[in-house]
Amino acid sequence: MTALTDPAVLAALDASIVGRRRELEMLVAALSAKRHVLLEGPPGTGKSTILREVSEAAGTGFVFVEGNAELTPGRLAGQFDPSRVLEDGYTPDVFVDGPLVEALRNGSLLDVEELNRVPEETVNLLITVMSEGELTLPRLGKIEAADGFMLVAAMNPFDNVGTARVSGAVYDRMCRIAMAYQTLDDESDIVVRRTTVDDRVLRRRAVMSTRATRTHSDIRVGSSVRGAIDLVEVAHRLAEMRGFEPTDSDVGLDAAIVSLSGRIRLHEGGDKTPESVVREIWDAVLATEQPRESDDDSGKATAP
């Protein structure tokens, strides 16, 4: 494994991951100490990105698992091929490795996304591996973790739809790093990197509108920076179709509705629609651009 703590490696990682120096250093320190790590934060905060970049820099294998309610212990660990069992019996070469066994054998990082959507019985399998550094499967025997194996998991906050509380046994075996949303400047930089056009005015509107969805009183769950990225791209395509500038307010509004209305979750019991809330936010952002009342030479505001 490459020395992740090398200043040159850290500098390269810092350049590729926007606004995550602190979290990056904590992750590198934990992995260098051979600790399992849990990244916890809202969607779109770069949890998967930072794990992939660190894994690539370390030169280790990287096994990705999409966590969901269908991830059974058999799908995670692997299973014997039923058709071959009939011919050859339960021999080791008939076993088809799942992502967990693959990572154990090869000493890879096992990235489990959406950990708090995984069934409890499957999570218990991971707890055993973290505790013992090995896995014992019926008819196959014991599989010891090769050097370099570590579990790195990511999950959204508990209150997101479909999530469950993660047990204390998991937290007790993992180092936890909280991933909050980046700053306005950092999110603007992300939009520049992830879009094919660089329009300063539109980018500002997109980022401010997206960030406003996270604090609006009618919204329970706001949008990640992906909403701002899509807003910029959609607005430019709409502008081309309509023969307008991308900064046209109506073009921007329609792009905002397309890009943000599906990403937000409103509080239950309200009478507003996602589209009407996005319109409110867009109008409020445009209002901040209105020129202030001019001053006369004496420094006093001129009469209306």
MARSETI-946879 format. One record per residue: chain; x, y, z of N, C-alpha, C in turn. Coordinates in steps of 0.1 Angstrom, whole numbers. Each point is the difference from the previous one (the first is absolute). Example, Ala and Ser with C-alpha at 12.3 -4.5 7.8 and 13.67 -1.06 7.14 Angstrom:
2
<"A"; <132; -57; 78>; <-9; 12; 0>; <9; 12; 0>> <"A"; <-4; 11; -7>; <9; 11; 0>; <-8; 11; 8>> 
This chain:
304
<"A"; <8; -12; 0>; <-8; 12; 0>; <9; 12; 0>> <"A"; <-4; 10; -9>; <8; 12; 0>; <-2; 8; 13>> <"A"; <11; 7; 4>; <-1; 8; 13>; <-9; 12; -2>> <"A"; <-12; -2; 4>; <-10; 11; -2>; <3; 13; 7>> <"A"; <8; -2; 11>; <4; 12; 8>; <12; 8; -6>> <"A"; <5; -5; -12>; <10; 7; -7>; <-5; 14; -4>> <"A"; <7; 11; 3>; <-5; 13; -4>; <-4; 2; -14>> <"A"; <7; -6; -9>; <-3; 1; -15>; <-13; -7; -3>> <"A"; <-2; -12; 6>; <-13; -7; -2>; <-11; 8; 5>> <"A"; <1; 5; 12>; <-11; 8; 6>; <-3; 13; -8>> <"A"; <11; 6; -5>; <-2; 12; -9>; <-8; -4; -12>> <"A"; <3; -11; -6>; <-7; -4; -13>; <-14; -3; 3>> <"A"; <-3; -7; 12>; <-13; -3; 4>; <-8; 13; 2>> <"A"; <6; 9; 7>; <-6; 13; 4>; <-4; 8; -13>> <"A"; <8; -1; -10>; <-3; 7; -13>; <-11; -6; -7>> <"A"; <-2; -13; 2>; <-11; -7; -8>; <-13; 0; 7>> <"A"; <0; 2; 13>; <-13; 0; 8>; <-2; 14; 6>> <"A"; <-10; 7; -4>; <-3; 14; 3>; <-5; 1; 15>> <"A"; <7; 8; 8>; <-5; 4; 13>; <0; -11; 10>> <"A"; <8; -10; -1>; <0; -11; 9>; <13; -3; 7>> <"A"; <9; 10; 1>; <13; -3; 6>; <-1; -6; 14>> <"A"; <-8; 5; 8>; <-1; -5; 14>; <-5; -14; 1>> <"A"; <-11; -3; -7>; <-5; -13; -1>; <9; -10; -6>> <"A"; <7; 5; -11>; <10; -8; -7>; <11; -4; 10>> <"A"; <5; 9; 8>; <11; -3; 9>; <-5; -10; 11>> <"A"; <-12; 1; 4>; <-5; -9; 10>; <-2; -14; -6>> <"A"; <-5; -1; -12>; <-2; -13; -7>; <14; -7; -2>> <"A"; <9; 8; -5>; <14; -6; -2>; <6; -5; 13>> <"A"; <-2; 8; 10>; <6; -4; 13>; <-6; -13; 5>> <"A"; <-13; -1; -1>; <-7; -12; 5>; <4; -12; -8>> <"A"; <0; 1; -14>; <4; -11; -8>; <15; -4; 2>> <"A"; <8; 10; 2>; <14; -3; 3>; <2; -7; 13>> <"A"; <-9; 2; 9>; <0; -7; 13>; <-7; -13; -1>> <"A"; <-4; -4; -12>; <-7; -13; -3>; <-13; -1; 8>> <"A"; <-8; 11; -1>; <-13; 0; 7>; <-11; 1; -11>> <"A"; <-11; -7; 3>; <-12; 1; -9>; <-6; 14; 2>> <"A"; <-6; 5; -10>; <-5; 14; 0>; <-14; 1; -5>> <"A"; <-8; 8; 6>; <-14; 3; -4>; <-1; 15; -3>> <"A"; <-4; 3; -12>; <-3; 14; -4>; <-15; 3; 0>> <"A"; <-4; 10; 7>; <-14; 2; 2>; <-3; 15; -3>> <"A"; <-10; 1; -9>; <-4; 14; -4>; <-11; -1; -11>> <"A"; <-6; 12; -3>; <-10; 1; -10>; <4; -5; -14>> <"A"; <-9; -3; -9>; <4; -3; -14>; <7; 11; -7>> <"A"; <10; -4; -8>; <7; 11; -8>; <10; 7; 7>> <"A"; <5; -5; 11>; <11; 7; 8>; <14; -6; -3>> <"A"; <1; -9; -10>; <13; -5; -4>; <4; -13; 7>> <"A"; <-8; -7; 7>; <4; -11; 8>; <6; -11; -10>> <"A"; <-6; -4; -10>; <5; -10; -9>; <12; 5; -8>> <"A"; <0; 13; -3>; <11; 5; -8>; <13; 0; 8>> <"A"; <-1; 4; 13>; <12; 0; 8>; <6; -14; 3>> <"A"; <-9; -10; 1>; <4; -14; 2>; <7; -5; -12>> <"A"; <-6; 3; -12>; <6; -5; -12>; <14; 6; -3>> <"A"; <1; 13; 3>; <13; 7; -3>; <11; -5; 10>> <"A"; <-4; -2; 12>; <10; -5; 10>; <4; -14; -4>> <"A"; <-9; -9; -4>; <3; -13; -3>; <9; -1; -12>> <"A"; <-2; 9; -10>; <8; 0; -12>; <14; 5; 4>> <"A"; <1; 10; 9>; <13; 5; 4>; <8; -10; 8>> <"A"; <-7; -9; 7>; <6; -10; 9>; <5; -12; -9>> <"A"; <-5; -1; -12>; <4; -11; -8>; <-6; -13; 4>> <"A"; <-11; 0; 7>; <-6; -12; 5>; <-12; -4; -9>> <"A"; <-5; -12; 1>; <-13; -3; -7>; <-11; 7; 7>> <"A"; <-11; 2; -8>; <-11; 7; 5>; <-13; -8; -4>> <"A"; <-7; -5; 9>; <-12; -8; -3>; <-12; 8; 4>> <"A"; <-9; 3; -9>; <-12; 8; 3>; <-12; -8; 2>> <"A"; <-8; 3; 10>; <-13; -7; 3>; <-11; 11; 2>> <"A"; <-10; -1; -8>; <-12; 8; 2>; <-9; -5; 11>> <"A"; <-1; 7; 11>; <-8; -5; 11>; <-14; 3; -2>> <"A"; <-9; -11; 2>; <-14; 2; -1>; <-7; -12; 7>> <"A"; <-13; 0; 0>; <-7; -10; 7>; <1; -14; -6>> <"A"; <5; -1; -12>; <2; -13; -7>; <14; -6; 2>> <"A"; <8; 7; 7>; <14; -5; 3>; <0; -10; 11>> <"A"; <-2; -13; -4>; <0; -11; 10>; <14; -4; 3>> <"A"; <2; -8; 11>; <13; -5; 3>; <6; -8; -11>> <"A"; <-9; -7; -7>; <5; -8; -11>; <6; 8; -12>> <"A"; <-7; 11; -3>; <4; 9; -10>; <13; 7; 3>> <"A"; <1; 3; 13>; <12; 7; 5>; <12; -9; 0>> <"A"; <-1; -11; 6>; <11; -9; 2>; <3; -9; -12>> <"A"; <-11; -4; -7>; <2; -10; -11>; <-8; -13; 3>> <"A"; <0; -8; -9>; <-8; -13; 1>; <5; -11; -10>> <"A"; <-3; -12; 4>; <3; -11; -9>; <-9; 1; -13>> <"A"; <6; -3; -11>; <-7; -1; -13>; <-9; -12; 0>> <"A"; <-13; 1; 1>; <-9; -11; 1>; <2; -11; -11>> <"A"; <1; 5; -12>; <1; -10; -11>; <13; -8; 1>> <"A"; <11; 6; 5>; <13; -7; 1>; <0; -9; 12>> <"A"; <-7; 4; 10>; <-1; -8; 13>; <-6; -14; -4>> <"A"; <-10; 0; -9>; <-6; -13; -3>; <10; -10; -6>> <"A"; <10; 6; -7>; <10; -8; -7>; <12; -3; 8>> <"A"; <5; 10; 7>; <13; -1; 7>; <-1; 1; 15>> <"A"; <-12; 2; 6>; <-1; 1; 14>; <5; 14; 5>> <"A"; <0; 1; 14>; <4; 13; 6>; <15; 1; 1>> <"A"; <7; 2; -11>; <14; 2; -1>; <4; 15; -1>> <"A"; <12; 4; 5>; <3; 14; 0>; <-1; 7; -14>> <"A"; <4; -8; -10>; <0; 7; -14>; <-14; 2; -5>> <"A"; <-11; -6; 7>; <-13; 2; -4>; <-6; 13; 6>> <"A"; <7; 5; 10>; <-5; 12; 7>; <3; 13; -9>> <"A"; <-11; 8; -1>; <1; 12; -7>; <2; 12; 10>> <"A"; <12; 6; 0>; <2; 10; 9>; <-9; 12; -1>> <"A"; <-6; 5; 11>; <-7; 12; 0>; <10; 12; 3>> <"A"; <-4; 12; 0>; <9; 11; 2>; <7; 0; 13>> <"A"; <-6; -5; 11>; <7; -1; 13>; <11; -10; -1>> <"A"; <-2; -12; -5>; <11; -10; -1>; <11; 5; -9>> <"A"; <-4; 6; -11>; <9; 5; -10>; <10; 10; 7>> <"A"; <-6; 9; 7>; <8; 10; 7>; <9; -6; 11>> <"A"; <-5; -10; 7>; <8; -7; 10>; <12; -7; -6>> <"A"; <-3; -7; -11>; <11; -8; -6>; <11; 9; -6>> <"A"; <-4; 11; -6>; <9; 9; -7>; <6; 11; 8>> <"A"; <-5; 2; 13>; <5; 11; 8>; <-4; 13; -6>> <"A"; <-13; 1; -4>; <-5; 12; -6>; <-8; 8; 10>> <"A"; <-3; 13; -4>; <-10; 8; 8>; <-14; -4; -5>> <"A"; <-8; -4; 10>; <-14; -3; -3>; <-9; 12; 3>> <"A"; <-5; 6; -11>; <-8; 12; 2>; <-15; -4; 0>> <"A"; <-6; 1; 11>; <-15; -3; 1>; <-7; 14; 0>> <"A"; <-7; 3; -10>; <-8; 12; -1>; <-14; -2; 7>> <"A"; <-5; 11; 6>; <-14; -1; 6>; <-1; -11; 10>> <"A"; <10; 0; 9>; <1; -10; 11>; <-13; -2; 8>> <"A"; <-7; 12; 2>; <-12; -1; 9>; <-12; -4; -8>> <"A"; <1; -4; -12>; <-11; -7; -8>; <2; -15; -1>> <"A"; <11; -5; 5>; <3; -14; -1>; <-7; -8; 11>> <"A"; <-5; -11; -3>; <-7; -8; 11>; <9; -4; 11>> <"A"; <-6; -1; 12>; <8; -2; 12>; <8; -12; 0>> <"A"; <-5; -11; -6>; <7; -13; 0>; <13; 1; -9>> <"A"; <-1; 9; -10>; <12; 2; -9>; <10; 8; 7>> <"A"; <-5; 11; 7>; <9; 8; 8>; <8; -8; 11>> <"A"; <-7; -10; 6>; <6; -8; 10>; <12; -8; -6>> <"A"; <-1; -3; -13>; <11; -7; -6>; <12; 9; -1>> <"A"; <-2; 13; -2>; <11; 9; -1>; <6; 2; 14>> <"A"; <-9; 0; 10>; <5; 2; 14>; <10; -11; 4>> <"A"; <-4; -12; -4>; <9; -12; 3>; <14; 2; -7>> <"A"; <-1; 4; -13>; <13; 2; -7>; <8; 11; 6>> <"A"; <-6; 11; 5>; <8; 11; 6>; <5; -4; 13>> <"A"; <-7; -9; 7>; <5; -4; 14>; <11; -10; -1>> <"A"; <-1; -10; -9>; <9; -11; -1>; <10; 0; -11>> <"A"; <-2; 9; -10>; <9; 0; -11>; <-1; -13; -9>> <"A"; <-11; -7; 1>; <-2; -12; -7>; <-15; -3; -2>> <"A"; <-3; -9; -9>; <-14; -4; -2>; <0; -15; -1>> <"A"; <-9; -6; 7>; <-2; -15; -2>; <-13; -3; -6>> <"A"; <0; -7; -11>; <-12; -3; -7>; <-3; -15; 0>> <"A"; <-12; -4; 1>; <-3; -15; 0>; <4; -7; -13>> <"A"; <7; -11; 2>; <5; -9; -11>; <12; 6; -7>> <"A"; <3; 13; 3>; <12; 6; -7>; <11; 2; 10>> <"A"; <-3; 3; 13>; <10; 1; 10>; <4; 15; 2>> <"A"; <12; 1; 6>; <4; 14; 4>; <8; 7; -11>> <"A"; <-4; 13; -1>; <7; 9; -10>; <6; 11; 9>> <"A"; <13; 1; 0>; <7; 10; 8>; <2; 13; -9>> <"A"; <-1; 11; 6>; <2; 12; -8>; <14; 2; -3>> <"A"; <3; 2; -13>; <14; 3; -5>; <3; 14; 5>> <"A"; <14; 2; 0>; <4; 14; 4>; <-5; 10; -9>> <"A"; <-5; 11; 6>; <-6; 11; -8>; <-15; 1; 0>> <"A"; <-6; -12; 4>; <-15; 1; 1>; <-5; 9; 11>> <"A"; <-9; 9; -4>; <-7; 8; 9>; <-14; 3; -5>> <"A"; <-9; 2; 9>; <-14; 4; -4>; <-1; 15; 1>> <"A"; <-4; 6; -11>; <-4; 14; 0>; <-14; 1; -4>> <"A"; <-8; 6; 8>; <-14; 1; -3>; <-5; 14; 0>> <"A"; <-11; 3; -7>; <-6; 13; -1>; <-15; -1; 2>> <"A"; <-6; 10; 6>; <-14; -1; 2>; <-6; 15; 1>> <"A"; <-13; 1; -3>; <-7; 13; 2>; <-5; 0; 14>> <"A"; <-4; 12; 5>; <-5; 2; 13>; <-13; -10; 2>> <"A"; <-2; -3; 13>; <-11; -10; 3>; <-13; 5; -5>> <"A"; <-3; 13; 0>; <-14; 4; -3>; <-3; 0; -15>> <"A"; <9; -4; -9>; <-3; -2; -14>; <-9; -12; -2>> <"A"; <-9; 1; -9>; <-10; -11; -3>; <8; -13; -3>> <"A"; <-5; -10; 7>; <6; -13; -3>; <12; -4; 9>> <"A"; <4; 9; 8>; <12; -3; 9>; <-4; -5; 13>> <"A"; <9; -7; 7>; <-3; -6; 13>; <12; 4; 9>> <"A"; <-2; 0; 13>; <11; 3; 9>; <11; -11; 0>> <"A"; <12; 4; -1>; <11; -9; 1>; <3; -3; 14>> <"A"; <2; -13; 3>; <2; -4; 14>; <13; 5; 6>> <"A"; <0; 0; 13>; <12; 5; 7>; <12; -9; -3>> <"A"; <-3; -13; -3>; <11; -10; -3>; <8; 5; -12>> <"A"; <-7; 6; -10>; <7; 5; -12>; <8; 12; 3>> <"A"; <-6; 9; 7>; <8; 13; 4>; <12; -4; 8>> <"A"; <-1; -10; 9>; <11; -4; 9>; <12; -5; -8>> <"A"; <-2; -5; -12>; <10; -6; -7>; <5; 8; -12>> <"A"; <-5; 13; -1>; <4; 8; -11>; <3; 14; 4>> <"A"; <9; 6; -7>; <3; 15; 3>; <-10; 7; -9>> <"A"; <-6; 11; 5>; <-11; 7; -6>; <5; 14; -4>> <"A"; <-3; 3; -13>; <3; 14; -5>; <-13; 6; -5>> <"A"; <-4; 11; 5>; <-12; 7; -5>; <4; 9; -12>> <"A"; <-9; -1; -10>; <2; 7; -13>; <-12; 10; -1>> <"A"; <3; 13; 3>; <-11; 10; -2>; <2; 6; -14>> <"A"; <-10; 8; -4>; <1; 7; -13>; <12; 9; 0>> <"A"; <6; 2; -12>; <11; 9; -1>; <-4; 15; 0>> <"A"; <9; 9; 0>; <-3; 14; 1>; <-5; 5; -14>> <"A"; <-5; 12; -1>; <-5; 5; -12>; <11; 1; -11>> <"A"; <11; 4; 4>; <12; 1; -9>; <4; -14; -5>> <"A"; <0; -9; 9>; <4; -14; -4>; <-10; -6; -10>> <"A"; <-13; 2; 3>; <-11; -5; -9>; <1; 7; -13>> <"A"; <3; 13; -1>; <2; 7; -12>; <11; -7; -8>> <"A"; <11; -3; 6>; <11; -6; -6>; <-3; -14; -6>> <"A"; <-8; -7; 8>; <-5; -14; -5>; <-8; 2; -13>> <"A"; <-9; 10; 0>; <-8; 2; -12>; <8; 3; -12>> <"A"; <11; 8; 2>; <9; 4; -11>; <6; -13; -5>> <"A"; <4; -9; 9>; <7; -12; -4>; <-9; -10; -7>> <"A"; <-13; 0; 4>; <-9; -10; -5>; <-9; 4; -11>> <"A"; <1; 12; -5>; <-8; 5; -11>; <8; 3; -12>> <"A"; <-6; 0; -12>; <7; 3; -12>; <1; 14; -4>> <"A"; <-7; 9; 8>; <1; 14; -3>; <3; 8; 13>> <"A"; <5; 11; -1>; <4; 8; 12>; <-7; 14; -1>> <"A"; <-12; 1; 6>; <-8; 12; 0>; <-1; 5; 14>> <"A"; <7; 10; 3>; <1; 5; 14>; <-13; 3; 6>> <"A"; <-9; 8; -7>; <-13; 4; 5>; <-9; -12; 2>> <"A"; <-1; -8; -10>; <-8; -12; 2>; <5; -9; 10>> <"A"; <13; -2; 1>; <5; -8; 11>; <-3; 5; 13>> <"A"; <1; 13; 2>; <-3; 5; 13>; <-15; -2; 4>> <"A"; <-9; 2; -10>; <-14; -2; 3>; <-3; -15; 3>> <"A"; <7; -9; -8>; <-2; -14; 2>; <4; -5; 14>> <"A"; <12; 5; 4>; <5; -5; 13>; <-8; 6; 11>> <"A"; <-3; 13; -1>; <-8; 6; 11>; <-14; -6; 1>> <"A"; <-6; -3; -11>; <-13; -6; 0>; <0; -14; 7>> <"A"; <10; -8; -4>; <2; -13; 5>; <3; 0; 15>> <"A"; <8; 9; 4>; <3; 1; 15>; <-13; 5; 8>> <"A"; <-8; 8; -7>; <-12; 5; 7>; <-10; -11; 2>> <"A"; <1; -11; -8>; <-10; -11; 3>; <3; -7; 13>> <"A"; <12; 2; 5>; <3; -7; 13>; <-4; 7; 12>> <"A"; <-4; 13; -1>; <-5; 8; 11>; <-14; 5; -1>> <"A"; <-6; -3; -11>; <-14; 5; -2>; <-10; -6; 10>> <"A"; <-9; 7; 5>; <-8; -5; 11>; <-10; -11; -5>> <"A"; <-3; 0; -13>; <-9; -10; -4>; <7; -13; -5>> <"A"; <13; 0; 0>; <7; -12; -5>; <7; -8; 12>> <"A"; <-3; -13; -1>; <6; -9; 10>; <14; -4; -4>> <"A"; <2; -4; -12>; <12; -4; -6>; <3; 8; -12>> <"A"; <12; 7; 0>; <4; 9; -11>; <8; -8; -11>> <"A"; <4; 8; -10>; <8; -6; -11>; <15; 0; 3>> <"A"; <7; -9; -6>; <15; 0; 0>; <4; 9; -11>> <"A"; <13; 2; -1>; <6; 8; -10>; <-3; -5; -14>> <"A"; <-4; -13; -1>; <-3; -5; -13>; <-12; 8; -6>> <"A"; <-9; 5; 8>; <-10; 9; -5>; <5; 12; -7>> <"A"; <10; 6; 5>; <6; 12; -6>; <7; -4; -13>> <"A"; <7; -11; 0>; <6; -5; -12>; <-10; -2; -12>> <"A"; <-10; -7; 3>; <-11; -2; -10>; <-6; 13; -4>> <"A"; <-3; 9; 9>; <-6; 12; -3>; <7; 8; -11>> <"A"; <13; 1; 2>; <9; 7; -9>; <-1; -6; -14>> <"A"; <2; -13; 0>; <0; -7; -13>; <-14; 1; -7>> <"A"; <-11; -2; 7>; <-13; 0; -6>; <-3; 14; -5>> <"A"; <4; 10; 8>; <-3; 14; -4>; <6; 3; -13>> <"A"; <12; -4; -2>; <7; 3; -13>; <-6; -8; -12>> <"A"; <-5; -12; 3>; <-7; -7; -11>; <-14; 7; -3>> <"A"; <-7; 4; 10>; <-13; 7; -2>; <3; 13; -7>> <"A"; <10; 8; 3>; <3; 12; -6>; <3; -1; -15>> <"A"; <7; -11; -3>; <3; -3; -15>; <-13; -3; -7>> <"A"; <-9; -7; 6>; <-13; -4; -7>; <-9; 12; -2>> <"A"; <0; 9; 10>; <-9; 11; 0>; <6; 13; -6>> <"A"; <13; 0; -3>; <6; 12; -6>; <2; 11; 10>> <"A"; <1; -3; 13>; <2; 10; 11>; <14; -2; 6>> <"A"; <3; 9; 9>; <13; -1; 7>; <-3; -10; 12>> <"A"; <11; -7; 4>; <-2; -9; 11>; <-4; 7; 13>> <"A"; <3; 13; 1>; <-3; 7; 12>; <-14; 6; 0>> <"A"; <-8; -3; -11>; <-14; 4; 0>; <-7; -6; 12>> <"A"; <-8; 9; 7>; <-6; -5; 13>; <-9; -12; -2>> <"A"; <-8; 0; -11>; <-9; -10; -2>; <7; -13; -4>> <"A"; <10; 1; -8>; <9; -12; -3>; <5; -6; 12>> <"A"; <6; 9; 9>; <5; -5; 13>; <-10; -6; 9>> <"A"; <-12; 6; 0>; <-11; -6; 9>; <-3; -14; -5>> <"A"; <-3; -2; -13>; <-3; -13; -5>; <11; -10; 3>> <"A"; <12; 4; -2>; <11; -9; 3>; <1; -3; 15>> <"A"; <-3; 9; 8>; <0; -2; 14>; <-11; -10; 4>> <"A"; <-12; 1; -6>; <-11; -9; 3>; <4; -14; -4>> <"A"; <5; -1; -12>; <4; -13; -5>; <11; -6; 9>> <"A"; <10; 8; 4>; <11; -6; 7>; <-2; -1; 15>> <"A"; <-8; 8; 6>; <-2; 0; 15>; <-12; -6; 6>> <"A"; <-11; 0; -8>; <-13; -4; 6>; <-1; -14; 4>> <"A"; <8; -9; -7>; <0; -14; 3>; <10; -4; 11>> <"A"; <8; 10; 3>; <11; -3; 10>; <-4; 4; 14>> <"A"; <-10; 8; 1>; <-4; 5; 13>; <-12; -8; 6>> <"A"; <-1; -1; 13>; <-11; -6; 6>; <-7; 10; 10>> <"A"; <-13; 2; -3>; <-7; 10; 8>; <-5; -6; 13>> <"A"; <-3; 8; 10>; <-6; -5; 13>; <-14; -4; -4>> <"A"; <-4; -11; 7>; <-14; -5; -2>; <-10; 9; 6>> <"A"; <-11; 1; -7>; <-11; 8; 5>; <-1; 14; -6>> <"A"; <10; 4; -7>; <-1; 13; -7>; <-8; 0; -12>> <"A"; <-3; 12; -5>; <-8; 0; -13>; <8; 5; -12>> <"A"; <13; 2; 2>; <8; 4; -11>; <5; -12; -8>> <"A"; <4; 3; -12>; <6; -10; -9>; <15; 2; -1>> <"A"; <8; -10; -4>; <14; 3; -1>; <3; 11; -11>> <"A"; <-9; 0; -10>; <2; 10; -10>; <-2; 14; 5>> <"A"; <-10; 2; 8>; <-3; 13; 6>; <11; 5; 10>> <"A"; <6; -10; 7>; <11; 4; 9>; <12; 3; -7>> <"A"; <3; -7; -11>; <12; 3; -8>; <-2; 14; -6>> <"A"; <-12; 3; -5>; <-2; 14; -5>; <2; 10; 10>> <"A"; <-4; -2; 13>; <2; 10; 11>; <15; 2; 1>> <"A"; <8; -11; 1>; <14; 1; 2>; <7; 7; -12>> <"A"; <-4; -3; -12>; <6; 6; -12>; <-3; 15; 0>> <"A"; <-12; 4; 3>; <-4; 14; 1>; <8; 8; 11>> <"A"; <2; -7; 11>; <8; 6; 11>; <14; 2; -4>> <"A"; <6; -10; -7>; <14; 2; -4>; <1; 11; -10>> <"A"; <-9; 1; -10>; <1; 11; -9>; <-2; 14; 7>> <"A"; <-8; 0; 10>; <-3; 12; 7>; <13; 6; 7>> <"A"; <9; -9; 3>; <13; 5; 6>; <9; 7; -10>> <"A"; <-3; -2; -13>; <8; 7; -10>; <-6; 14; -4>> <"A"; <-11; 4; 5>; <-6; 13; -3>; <9; 11; 5>> <"A"; <3; 10; -9>; <8; 11; 5>; <-6; 8; 11>> <"A"; <9; 3; 10>; <-5; 8; 11>; <-3; 14; -4>> <"A"; <-8; 7; 8>; <-4; 14; -3>; <12; 8; 0>> <"A"; <2; 8; -11>; <12; 8; -2>; <0; 12; 11>> <"A"; <12; 4; 2>; <3; 11; 10>; <3; 12; -8>> <"A"; <-4; 12; 5>; <4; 13; -6>; <14; 4; 5>> <"A"; <5; 11; -5>; <13; 5; 3>; <2; 2; 15>> <"A"; <-11; 4; 8>; <2; 3; 14>; <0; -13; 8>> <"A"; <-2; -12; -6>; <0; -12; 7>; <-13; -4; 5>> <"A"; <-11; 8; -3>; <-13; -4; 4>; <-7; -6; -11>> <"A"; <-9; -9; 3>; <-8; -7; -10>; <-9; 10; -7>> <"A"; <-1; -2; -13>; <-8; 9; -8>; <-15; -3; 2>> <"A"; <-8; 10; -2>; <-14; -2; 2>; <-6; -9; -11>> <"A"; <-9; -8; 3>; <-6; -9; -10>; <-8; 8; -10>> 
